[in-house]
Amino acid sequence: MAVLEQVHDSTQGSGAKEAKARRGATFGLLLAGLATVVWSGSFVTSRALADSVPPIQHAFWRWIIALLAVAPFAARAAWRQRALLRAHLRYLLLASLLGVTVYNTLVNQAGISTTAGNMGMIMAASPVVMALHERLGGTRLGARRIAGLLIACAGVLLLVSKGSLAMDFSAGDLWMLAAALSFASYSALLRRRPAAIEGPSFLFTTFVLGALMLSPVYVASLVLQGGFEPTPATVSPLLYVGVVSSAVAFFAWNKAVSLIGAARAGVVYYLQPVCVALLSFAVLGEPTGVFQVLCMALILGGVVLGAARAAK
């Protein structure tokens, strides 16, 4: 009888763990979806501010606003963990450089010479780079995954070359390719975050370090390009990207990656081109033609095929 009770308790415990894991996975997917939708809006704002706010200044004020938004919730935790953060300073500097300083600055630069729709579609290839990071980390890639990577890459190349064999890329498309590489590398780094560093501490610290690394080029931009006029048309988008796209979305994405991994979070990220296309059409009036739809289908089909195993 005692043995039966132990088996029953063990079964119940196993079932509870599985249910908890399912809830965690569902929550992680929802958080990844939230970040993806919010970031889709940030591509539209980058395009909308391209003519009024220099890219470096756009990025700098984005992170200053983000810092002010997260400080009441995260500054105390970061101070409490200051010794631990100092011990992992090199890791934090690299994560800040890729995810804060470089990534969004490249996105803003791309917005000057390419459409928001193209920006979203090119960024959809970043999960491909995430998969390559996994391979470099020792994860084996099967034939299905490799085929998906090749199809997605073909879609990106067709998009940025506008179907020309001459590969006549626009500057904005190339900036976005660089941004996709930076974001994918940042997402891969998230899996190596020391478990003892709390999410709010990590977020606040990377925002501080990223803004500090942007400061010298921000000053240079002010000297060479002049400042921008703070009007509702410039301040409102900056508040959006600072509070929602930075503080909220980065916390959601970082938490999602910690719960379900970069590969599974990347599956949800494939929704971004659709969100960006709809938003850019509704807000900016950017048309989406048959060629863009074909490229979108290739990119989405390739990345979904390539991540099929990771999504299971």
N, C-alpha and C positions, 0 to 999 in steps of 0.2 A: 504493500500500500504506500509506504514511504517513497519507494522507488517511482511509482506511478505519479505521485505528487511532484517529485523532483522533475520528472519528464514534462509534466504539465506546466510547471513553473518555467522550465527552460524554453518550452515552445512559446509560451506567452511572452517571455522576455525577448525571444528572437523576433516574434511578430511585432512587438512594440518598436524594436530597433529598425525593422524594415519600414514600418509606417513613418517613423521619424525621419528616416533617410528619404522617403518619397516626398514628405512635406518640405524637407530642406531643398530637394531638387526642384520642386515646383516653385518654391519661393525664389530660388536662384534664377530660374528661367524668367520669372516675372520681373525680377530686378534687372536682368539683362535686357528685357524688352523695354522697360522704362527708360534705361540709359540710351538705348538705340533710338527710340522715338524722340527723346529730348535732343540728342546729338544731331538728329536730322534737321531740327530747327536751327542748330548753330551753323550748319553749312549755308542755310538761307541767309542768316544774319551776316555771315562773312561776305557773301556776295553783295548783300544790300549795303554794307558799310565800306565796300571796296573803294568808292570814289570820295568818301568823306573822312575816313579815319585810316591813317597809315597802318599797315599790318603789324609792325612792332608795337605801336602804341595801343592798338586794339588788343593784342595779346597781353601787354603789361597791365592795362586797366582791368582786363578780364580777371586776372589772378589777384590783383589788389582787392577787387570787389569780392571775389571768392574767399579770400582770407578773412575779410570782415564778416562774411556770412558764416564761416565755420568756427571762427575764433571763440564765440561764446560757448560752443559745445565741445571744442577739441583742444583749445589752448591749455587748459588745466591738465588734461590727460597727457599731452605732449611734455609738459613741464615735469610731471610725475615720472615719466619714462625717459627723461633726458639722458641719463647715463647709458641706457640701452640704445637709444638713438645715436649717441656718439660712437658707441661700439660698432654700429653698422652704418657709419656715415658714408662709406664708399658706395654701398648698395643704394642708399637713399639718394645720393648725388646722381647716380646713373639713372635711377627711376625718374627723378625730377627732371633731368635733362631731356629724356626721351618723351615722357608723358606730359610735361608741363611746358618747358622752355621751347622745345623744338616742334613738337607735333602741332599745336594750335597756331604757332607762328607760320608754319608751312601752309596750313589750311587757309589762313588769312591772306597769305601771299598768292595762293592759287586762285582765290576769289577775284583777283584783279583781272585775270585773263582767261577764265573758263567759267562755264555755267555751274549753278548749284547742282543741277541734275547730273552733270558729268562728275562733279566732285563726289557725290554720293555713290555713283556706280563704281568709280575707281576705288573708293574706300572699301567697297564690298569685297575687294580682293585681299584685304588684310588678313582674313582667316586663313588664306592660302599660306601666307608668310608665318602665321602662328603654327600651322602644321609643319612647316619646314624647321621651325625652331624645335618642335617636338622631336623631329627626326634627328637633328643634331644632338638632342639630349638623350638619344638612345632608343626612342620609340620606333618600332618597325612600321613602315608604310606599305600597305597592300596595293595590289594592282588597281582596285577600284578607286582608292584614294589618289594614287598617282594620276589616273585618267582624269579625275575631277580637277586636280591641280592644273593639268595641261589645258583642259577645256576653259576653266576660269581665266587662265592667263591669256588664252586666245581671245576671249571676250574683251579683256582689258586692252590688249594690243590693238584690236579692231577699233575700239572706242577712241583711244587716244590718237590713233593714226588716221581716224575718219575713213577707214577702209582703204587707204592708199598703201601700196607696197613700198612707197618711198619713205614711209614712217615719218611723216611730217607732223611731229608732235607740237602742240601748243605749249607755251611756257607753263601755263596754269595746270595742264594735265601732268606735266613732269613734276611740278611742285607737289601735286596730290599723290603721285606715286611715292615720292619721298616721305610724305606724311603717313601714307599707309604702312610703309616699312617701319617708321618710328613708332606708330601706335601698336603694331603687331609685336615689336620687340618689347615695348612697355608691358603689354599684356602677358607676354611670356615671363617677364621678370616678376610679375605679381605672384606667380606660383612659388617663387623662391623667397617670398617675404617671410622673415623670421616670425614664427608663430606667436612669440611673446609680444611683438609690437601690435598694439591695438589699432583697429581700423581708423578711428578718429585721429590718433596720434600720427599714423602714417600719412593720412590725407593732409593734415595741417602742416606737417614737416615738409612734404613734397611741394606744397603750395608756396611755403616760405622760401625754400631753396630755389625753386623754379623762378619765382619773381626776382630773387636776388641775382640769378644768372642772367635774367633779362634786363636788369637795370642799366648796365653799361651801353647796350645797344639801344635802349629806350632813350637815354640821354643823347646819343649820337643821332637818333631819328629826330628828336626835337631840334637839334642844332641844324641838321641838314634839310629837314622837310617842314619844320614848323609844327605847331600844335594843331589840334582840331577844335572846332567850335562846339561847345557843349549845349546842344539843343535837344528837345524831346526826340528828334529823329536819330540822334546819335547815342544819347544816354539810355533810352529805353532798351535798345538791342544790347548794349553793354551790360545792363542790369540782368537781362535774360541770360546771356552767356556766362556772366559772373556767378549768379546765384543758382540758376536752374541747370545750365549746361556744365558748370564746373562743380559747385558744391554738391548738388543733388545727384547729378548723373555720375560723377566720378565715384562717389561713395557707393551708389547702387552697383556700378560695374565692378568695382573692387570687391564688394561683398559677393556678387554673383560669381566671380572667378574663384573666390575662396570656397564657395559652396559646390560648384559644379565643374570648375576647371575652365581654362581658356578655350579649349576646343568646343565644348558644349555651349558656352556663352557665345562663341563665334557663330554657331548655327543661327541663333536668334539675330545676330548682327546682320545676317543676310537680308533682313527685312528693310534695312536702311535705304537702299536705292529706291524702293517703292515709296517709302515715306518722304524722301527728299524730292522725288519727282512730283508727287502730289502737292507738297508744300510749295515748291518752286513755281509750279503752275498757278496755284491759288494766290500766292503772295506776290511773286515777281512777274507772273505772266509768261514764264519760259515754256516754249512748246516742247513736246516730246514726240519725235518722229518715229517712223517705222525702223530706221536704222538703230536709234537708241534703244528701242524696245527689243530688237534682236540681240544687241550687245548685252542688255540687261538679262535676257533669257539665258545667254551663254554663261555669263558670270554666275548667276544664281544657280543654274543647273550644275555647273562645275563645282562650286563650293559645297552645295548640298550633297552631291555625289561623293566628293572628297571627304566630307565629314560624317558620312553615314554611320560608320562604325563608332565614331566618337559620340554620336548622338544617342546610341543605344544604352 
